[in-house]
Amino acid sequence: MRDELEQAKAELADKGRHAGMGIGLFGGAAVTVHYAVGALLFAAGLGLAEVMPGWAAALIVAAVLLIIAGIEALVGRSQLKRSTPLIPDRTIDSVRADIETVKAAVEERKRR
């Protein structure tokens, strides 16, 4: 039994190392994507600056980003409203129904 527990510990430790490495690499990828998006936005601004003044190109890129941020904020607010209050209503209803079922079974058993 002890050998199996030690084997399980070793296996979980190995899986934990792999999971940690994976999470770290995902974090690194997120940072890289963040910088890549910044570079793409800069390139979009430079591209627009070819056909209009640079300040106007920067203003257009900023306006588009603000519109996207506004949409994300509205959707996020909607999702937060759906999550509050933080009470598991369906679970509470289910437990209440279970309690009523048990009470009914106890009452039925008492009658016999």
N, C-alpha and C positions, 0 to 999 in steps of 0.2 A: 504494500500500500504506500509506504514512504517513497519507494522508488518511483511509483506512478505520480505521486504528488510533486516530486522533484522534476520529473520529466515534464509535467504540466507547467510548472513554474518556468522551466527553461524555454518551453515552447511559447508561452505567453510573453516572456521577455524578448524573445526573438521577433515575435510578431509586433510587439510594442516598438522595437527599434525600427522595423520596416515602416510602421505607421507613422512614427515620428519623422522619419526621413521623407516619407510621402507628403506629410503636412508641411514640412519645411520647404519642399520643392514647389508645392502649390502656392505657398506664400511668396516665394521668389518669383514664380510666374506671374502672380498678381501685381507685384511691384514692376516687373518688366512690361506688362500690358499697360500699366498706368503711364509709364514713360513713353511707350509707343503711341498711345492715344494723344499724349501731349505733342509728340513730334508730328503726328498726322494733323492735328489742329493747327500747328505752326505752318505746316506745308499748305494747308487749305488757305490760311491767311496770306501766305506768300503768293499762292496761285491767284487768289482774288486781287491781290495788289498789282498784278500784271494788267488788269483791265479797269482798275479804279484806284484812287488814292489809298495808301497804306492804312490811314486812320479809319477809312470807311470799311476796308476789308476786315480789320480787327474788330470793328463795331458789329459787323454782320456775324462773324464767328462767335463773339461774345453773346449776341442776342440769341442765336440758335442754342447755345449752351444754356442760357437762362431759361429759355422755353422748355428745353428738355428737363432741366432741374425742377421747374414748376410742375410739369406733368408728373415727374417722379414723386414730388412732395405730395401732390393731390392723391395719387394712387396709394402712397404710403400711409397718408392720413386715413384714407378709406379702410385700409387693411387694419390699422390700429383700432379704429372704431369698432370693427367687426370682432376684435379680440377682447374687448372690454365689456363688462367687468370680467376679471380673471376668476370666474367661477365655473367649474365644470358642470353646467346645467344638465346635460344629457346623462352624465354619470350619476348625479344626485337623483334625478328622476328614476333611473334604473335601480339604484339602491333602495329608494323608497318603495318601488314596485316589489322588489325582492323582500323587503321587510313586511309589506302587506301580505305577500304570498305565504311567508313563514307564519305570520300571525294567524292567517286563515287556516293554515294546516294545523297549528297548535289548537285553535278553537275547535276544529273538527275532531281532533284527537281527544280533546277533553269531553266532547259530547258522547263519545262512544263509551 
